[in-house]
Structure formats: structure tokens, C-alpha cells
């Protein structure tokens, strides 16, 4: 199952929301962010189904009044073993959920939909074409986390090592055999706007806001989000059109490997999004400097065991002098003994 693109709205809510809580960014400056176009988000309580907020602006302002100073994003796998307390609400298999931090208490906000009591079919009801809304309606449901889940959430808040993440994604994804022929998109040096290439070309992107607040660098995050999205599209194209450069169809084994690799791209992307959402302020790689070719190369040091003799090449001149003196003394003593023996007739 492909990664649901709703993660872009979630990432934006968390990154801009935290800037709003920190009073570094007024919500009026980004409430019309293009990522929320054609989306309508509501917020309800999972236990009693009461409507809490009909728009994310009201939701964020209410959280701030309640003393919330941070929200965070987490992978849905953390909730796999949790029981849904309300059978009238179906929780949706979306890859991420948001957590608001209320002092010692943590509240999860999970996507779900109400179930109609008089509609028993498994699939959703399809409205007649002229009665269908062009907006995507999604509801976040409030669910308080127990202490065990709260600890798992705290683990996602540990500062990541971006150098290790970069090395891992390069090896597992971009250097993978299935990614041969892939080239990074041209706009990787730009902030990540979360819109299609067609929209970037047909409209002036200056009117858009990136998914991460643009007063923060987060260069590595923007670049990698572009590359991951482009890689996913590249692999999906190969799956939909399984032919090589000669026009021959790919073997069933290669096609299966492509499908498995596509799942792997989605899984790593989902985890990367969690790190970016919670730590976008630190999303930079270490500066890697190469040694100057003008500097002398460091010479290798030979480790010497103090209980063994030094290599001959490392012995000092004084040691050689002592050795020569001992040999000369031995020769003189030998000659003296021979002369004495001859004189006494021995």
C-alpha cells in the first residue's frame, strides 16, 4: 500500500504548529498554506464523538490555551496493540499520528471515520457524481496515551544522528540495484513545497510555503524529501511499465523485487518523516572536509612492546656505540689470555 500523501499536512501541522507554540510564527502567516488546499480537517473526541474543533487553527489555539508547548509526529506502528475504545469509529490505517504534549499527559490524534448505524456494507458508500465533494474530509480523533505508549513516544524525541541516517538511506535505497538509472530531481536545492513538478512549472512557486518553516535551514531534510519522493515515483513507473531499455518485459523475479523495494522506500520514507517532523531544527549534515594535498602525510607509528627489543632500524646511535665497545673489549681480553698461555707454556 502506497504511503498516503496526508503525511504532508501532518508534517506541516507539526513543524509550523511548534513554531506557533514557541511564538516564533503567527498562525495568520501560514493558515492559508497551500498544502491544506482541498483538505478539510476536523477534530473530535474518540470516546464521546463530540466535535472539538472544525479547523486546525481553532485546534492549535485551544491547545496553546491548555498549556501545550509541543506537538510531535509518530509512526502508527506504536499503536498496533492498542484497542479502539469506540466501535462506532473506524480508525484508518494512516502511517502517522500526531501527539500533543500536556505536561505529564500525552494525547494522540488519530485519523478515523464515523460508521453509519444503518449502513452495513464493508466498502464506503459512493455518492452520486454531482453530489460528491471535491474536498478531502479527514477527522482527527483524540485518544489519551497510557504511560507505556508515552515512553515510546519519548523515544522519538531523542535527537537523531543525521550523518547515520544519510549513510543508511544512501546504502539501503539510492545505492540499491533496483534504483539503477535513477537521477535526483533538479529542484533538490530548493525548499520542499510538497507539490507536483507540473504545479511548480505552471505556477509561480514564490506564492507557496515550504512544508518546513522557511526561516530554518534544514537543508538535508528538504533535499532528501525531494529525492525520496522522486525515487518512489521512479520505482512505481517501472512497476507500471515493466520493460527494459530494449523493450523486453522484465522477468517475474525482477518485478517482484521492484514491488518489495517500493514497499521498502515507503517504510524508510515514513520513518524519515518522523525524524524530520520532530527534529527539523537540527536537520543538517556534518561538514566533511578532505585533507589538503599540500600537507605531508602522517607517517605510520610502529607499536613497540616494552618487553621486547626495538627493531634494529629504530635503535639509537648510542646503542650501536655500546655494542661496538663490548665487542672490542672481548677481543682484547681474548688476545691477552692467548699471550699469557703462550708465555707460561700452557
C-alpha positions as CSV (number, residue, x, y, z in Angstrom):
1,X,0.0,0.0,0.0
2,X,1.5,3.3,-1.1
3,X,2.3,6.0,1.5
4,X,-0.8,8.2,2.0
5,X,0.1,11.8,1.0
6,X,-1.8,13.1,4.1
7,X,1.7,13.0,5.8
8,X,2.4,16.3,4.1
9,X,-0.4,18.0,6.0
10,X,0.7,16.3,9.2
11,X,4.3,17.4,8.8
12,X,3.2,20.9,8.2
13,X,0.9,21.0,11.2
14,X,3.7,19.8,13.5
15,X,6.5,22.0,12.1
16,X,4.5,25.2,11.8
17,X,2.5,24.3,14.9
18,X,5.6,24.1,17.1
19,X,6.8,27.5,15.8
20,X,3.4,28.9,16.7
21,X,3.6,27.5,20.2
22,X,7.1,28.9,20.6
23,X,5.7,32.3,19.5
24,X,8.2,32.5,16.6
25,X,5.5,32.4,13.9
26,X,2.0,33.9,13.9
27,X,-0.6,31.4,12.7
28,X,-2.1,34.1,10.4
29,X,1.2,33.9,8.4
30,X,0.6,30.3,7.4
31,X,-3.1,29.4,7.9
32,X,-3.6,29.6,4.1
33,X,-0.7,27.2,3.4
34,X,-1.2,25.6,0.0
35,X,-0.7,22.1,1.5
36,X,-4.2,22.4,3.1
37,X,-5.9,23.3,-0.2
38,X,-8.8,20.9,-0.9
39,X,-8.5,19.5,2.6
40,X,-10.8,19.9,5.5
41,X,-9.6,18.7,8.9
42,X,-11.9,18.3,11.9
43,X,-11.0,17.3,15.5
44,X,-13.2,15.1,17.7
45,X,-13.1,13.1,20.9
46,X,-12.8,9.4,20.4
47,X,-14.9,8.4,23.4
48,X,-18.0,10.6,23.1
49,X,-17.6,11.7,19.4
50,X,-18.0,15.4,20.4
51,X,-16.7,17.9,17.9
52,X,-13.8,19.7,19.4
53,X,-12.6,21.9,16.5
54,X,-13.7,22.3,12.9
55,X,-10.4,23.7,11.7
56,X,-6.7,23.3,12.6
57,X,-6.4,27.0,13.6
58,X,-9.0,26.5,16.3
59,X,-7.4,23.3,17.4
60,X,-3.9,24.8,17.7
61,X,-5.2,27.9,19.6
62,X,-7.1,25.7,22.0
63,X,-4.1,23.5,22.6
64,X,-2.0,26.6,23.4
65,X,-4.6,27.8,25.9
66,X,-4.4,24.4,27.6
67,X,-0.7,24.8,28.1
68,X,0.6,22.6,25.3
69,X,4.0,23.7,24.2
70,X,4.8,21.0,21.7
71,X,3.2,18.6,19.2
72,X,5.1,15.7,17.6
73,X,4.6,13.1,14.8
74,X,5.0,9.3,15.2
75,X,4.7,6.1,13.2
76,X,1.3,4.3,13.5
77,X,3.1,1.1,14.4
78,X,3.3,2.3,18.0
79,X,-0.5,1.9,18.3
80,X,-0.7,-1.6,16.8
81,X,-1.6,-3.3,20.1
82,X,-4.0,-0.7,21.3
83,X,-7.7,-1.3,21.5
84,X,-10.2,1.1,19.9
85,X,-12.5,2.2,22.7
86,X,-15.3,3.3,20.3
87,X,-16.8,0.7,17.9
88,X,-18.7,3.5,16.2
89,X,-15.5,4.9,14.8
90,X,-13.2,3.1,12.4
91,X,-9.6,4.1,12.8
92,X,-7.9,4.4,9.4
93,X,-4.5,2.7,8.5
94,X,-2.7,6.0,8.0
95,X,1.1,5.8,8.5
96,X,1.4,8.6,11.1
97,X,-0.4,10.2,14.0
98,X,0.1,13.4,16.0
99,X,0.7,13.7,19.7
100,X,0.1,16.8,21.8
101,X,2.2,17.1,25.0
102,X,0.2,18.3,28.1
103,X,2.7,18.3,30.9
104,X,2.9,14.7,32.1
105,X,0.0,13.6,29.9
106,X,0.1,12.9,26.1
107,X,-2.8,12.9,23.7
108,X,-2.8,11.1,20.4
109,X,-4.7,12.5,17.4
110,X,-5.6,9.6,15.1
111,X,-7.4,9.6,11.7
112,X,-10.7,7.8,11.7
113,X,-14.2,7.9,10.3
114,X,-17.6,7.5,11.9
115,X,-19.6,4.4,11.0
116,X,-23.3,4.8,10.0
117,X,-25.5,2.5,12.1
118,X,-27.9,1.8,9.1
119,X,-25.1,1.2,6.5
120,X,-23.7,-2.4,6.9
121,X,-21.6,-2.8,3.7
122,X,-17.9,-3.1,4.2
123,X,-16.9,-0.6,1.5
124,X,-17.7,3.1,1.8
125,X,-20.9,4.4,0.3
126,X,-20.3,6.1,-3.1
127,X,-22.3,9.4,-3.5
128,X,-23.7,10.2,-7.0
129,X,-21.1,12.2,-9.0
130,X,-22.8,15.5,-8.8
131,X,-23.2,15.1,-5.0
132,X,-19.5,14.4,-4.4
133,X,-17.3,16.9,-2.6
134,X,-14.0,18.0,-4.2
135,X,-12.5,18.4,-0.7
136,X,-10.8,15.6,1.2
137,X,-12.6,15.4,4.6
138,X,-10.5,13.9,7.4
139,X,-11.2,13.7,11.2
140,X,-8.6,13.5,13.9
141,X,-9.8,11.6,17.0
142,X,-8.5,12.4,20.4
143,X,-7.1,9.5,22.4
144,X,-5.1,9.7,25.6
145,X,-2.0,7.6,25.7
146,X,-1.1,5.3,28.6
147,X,2.3,5.6,30.3
148,X,3.8,2.7,28.3
149,X,2.9,4.4,25.0
150,X,4.1,7.7,26.3
151,X,7.6,6.3,26.9
152,X,7.6,5.0,23.3
153,X,6.7,8.5,22.1
154,X,9.5,10.0,24.1
155,X,12.0,7.8,22.3
156,X,11.1,9.5,19.0
157,X,12.1,12.8,20.6
158,X,15.7,11.8,21.1
159,X,18.0,13.8,18.8
160,X,18.9,11.7,15.7
161,X,22.3,11.4,14.1
162,X,21.7,12.8,10.7
163,X,25.0,11.5,9.4
164,X,24.0,8.0,10.2
165,X,20.6,8.5,8.7
166,X,22.2,9.8,5.5
167,X,24.6,6.8,5.3
168,X,21.7,4.3,5.9
169,X,19.3,5.8,3.3
170,X,22.1,6.0,0.7
171,X,23.1,2.4,1.2
172,X,19.6,0.9,1.6
173,X,17.8,2.9,-1.1
174,X,19.8,5.1,-3.5
175,X,22.6,2.6,-4.0
176,X,20.3,-0.4,-4.3
177,X,20.3,-2.3,-7.5
178,X,16.6,-1.5,-8.1
179,X,17.4,2.2,-8.1
180,X,19.9,1.9,-11.0
181,X,19.1,4.6,-13.6
182,X,17.5,7.0,-11.0
183,X,18.7,10.6,-11.0
184,X,17.8,13.2,-8.4
185,X,15.4,15.9,-9.4
186,X,16.8,19.3,-10.3
187,X,15.0,21.2,-7.5
188,X,16.7,19.5,-4.6
189,X,18.5,22.7,-3.8
190,X,15.1,24.4,-3.2
191,X,12.8,24.2,-0.1
192,X,10.4,21.2,-0.3
193,X,6.9,22.5,-1.2
194,X,5.1,19.2,-1.4
195,X,3.6,19.9,-4.8
196,X,3.9,18.2,-8.1
197,X,6.5,19.2,-10.8
198,X,3.7,20.3,-13.0
199,X,2.4,22.7,-10.5
200,X,6.0,24.0,-9.9
201,X,6.3,24.7,-13.6
202,X,2.9,26.1,-14.3
203,X,2.6,28.4,-11.3
204,X,5.0,30.8,-9.6
205,X,6.1,28.9,-6.6
206,X,7.1,32.1,-4.8
207,X,3.5,32.3,-3.5
208,X,3.9,28.9,-1.9
209,X,5.3,28.0,1.6
210,X,7.6,25.0,2.2
211,X,6.4,22.2,4.4
212,X,9.0,23.3,6.9
213,X,9.2,26.9,8.1
214,X,11.5,28.7,5.8
215,X,13.4,30.7,8.5
216,X,15.1,27.4,9.4
217,X,17.7,25.9,7.1
218,X,17.0,22.1,7.3
219,X,18.8,21.7,4.0
220,X,19.3,17.9,4.3
221,X,15.6,17.4,5.1
222,X,14.4,19.3,2.1
223,X,16.9,17.6,-0.3
224,X,16.0,14.1,1.0
225,X,12.3,14.6,0.8
226,X,12.7,15.6,-2.9
227,X,14.9,12.5,-3.5
228,X,12.6,10.1,-1.7
229,X,9.5,11.3,-3.5
230,X,11.2,11.1,-6.9
231,X,12.6,7.6,-6.1
232,X,9.2,6.4,-5.2
233,X,7.7,7.7,-8.4
234,X,10.6,6.2,-10.4
235,X,10.1,2.8,-9.0
236,X,6.3,3.0,-9.4
237,X,6.8,3.9,-13.1
238,X,9.0,0.8,-13.5
239,X,6.3,-1.4,-11.8
240,X,3.6,0.0,-14.0
241,X,5.7,-0.3,-17.2
242,X,7.9,-3.4,-16.6
243,X,10.1,-3.2,-19.7
244,X,13.8,-2.8,-20.1
245,X,15.7,-0.5,-22.5
246,X,15.3,-3.0,-25.3
247,X,11.5,-3.1,-24.9
248,X,11.5,-6.6,-23.4
249,X,9.3,-7.4,-20.4
250,X,11.1,-7.8,-17.1
251,X,11.3,-11.2,-15.5
252,X,8.8,-12.1,-12.8
253,X,11.6,-12.1,-10.3
254,X,12.7,-8.6,-11.1
255,X,9.1,-7.3,-11.0
256,X,8.7,-8.9,-7.6
257,X,11.9,-7.3,-6.4
258,X,10.7,-3.9,-7.6
259,X,7.4,-4.3,-5.6
260,X,9.3,-5.2,-2.5
261,X,11.7,-2.3,-3.0
262,X,8.8,0.1,-3.4
263,X,7.5,-1.1,0.0
264,X,10.9,-0.5,1.5
265,X,11.1,3.0,0.1
266,X,7.7,3.8,1.7
267,X,8.8,2.3,5.0
268,X,12.0,4.3,5.2
269,X,10.3,7.4,4.0
270,X,7.7,7.1,6.7
271,X,10.4,6.8,9.4
272,X,12.4,9.7,7.9
273,X,9.3,11.9,8.0
274,X,9.0,11.2,11.8
275,X,12.6,12.4,12.3
276,X,12.1,15.5,10.2
277,X,8.9,16.5,11.9
278,X,10.3,16.2,15.4
279,X,13.8,17.4,14.7
280,X,13.6,19.7,11.7
281,X,15.6,22.4,13.5
282,X,18.7,20.1,13.5
283,X,18.4,18.6,10.0
284,X,21.9,19.3,8.9
285,X,24.8,17.0,8.0
286,X,28.3,17.4,9.4
287,X,30.8,19.3,7.3
288,X,33.1,16.7,5.7
289,X,36.5,18.2,4.9
290,X,39.2,16.4,2.8
291,X,42.8,16.5,3.9
292,X,44.9,19.1,1.9
293,X,47.2,17.5,-0.7
294,X,49.9,20.1,0.3
295,X,50.2,18.8,3.8
296,X,52.8,16.0,4.5
297,X,51.2,12.6,5.0
298,X,51.3,11.4,8.6
299,X,53.9,8.5,9.0
300,X,52.7,5.3,10.5
301,X,53.8,4.7,14.0
302,X,55.2,1.2,14.9
303,X,53.8,0.0,18.2
304,X,56.6,-1.4,20.4
305,X,56.0,-3.9,23.2
306,X,58.1,-2.6,26.2
307,X,59.1,-6.3,26.9
308,X,60.6,-6.8,23.5
309,X,63.6,-5.4,21.8
310,X,63.2,-2.4,19.5
311,X,63.5,-3.1,15.8
312,X,67.1,-2.6,14.6
313,X,66.1,0.4,12.4
314,X,64.8,2.2,15.5
315,X,67.8,1.6,17.7
316,X,69.6,4.8,18.8
317,X,73.3,5.6,17.8
318,X,74.3,5.3,21.5
319,X,73.1,1.7,21.5
320,X,75.3,0.9,18.4
321,X,78.3,2.6,20.1
322,X,77.9,0.5,23.3
323,X,77.6,-2.7,21.2
324,X,80.9,-1.9,19.3
325,X,82.7,-1.2,22.6
326,X,81.7,-4.5,24.1
327,X,83.0,-6.5,21.0
328,X,86.4,-4.7,21.1
329,X,86.8,-5.4,24.8
330,X,86.1,-9.1,24.2
331,X,88.7,-9.3,21.5
332,X,91.4,-7.6,23.7
333,X,90.7,-10.0,26.6
334,X,90.9,-13.0,24.3
335,X,94.3,-11.9,22.9
336,X,95.6,-11.3,26.5
337,X,94.6,-14.8,27.5
338,X,96.4,-16.3,24.4
339,X,99.6,-14.4,25.1
340,X,99.6,-15.5,28.7
341,X,99.1,-19.1,27.8
342,X,102.0,-18.9,25.3
343,X,104.3,-17.2,27.8
344,X,103.7,-19.8,30.5
345,X,103.8,-22.6,28.1
346,X,100.3,-23.7,28.6
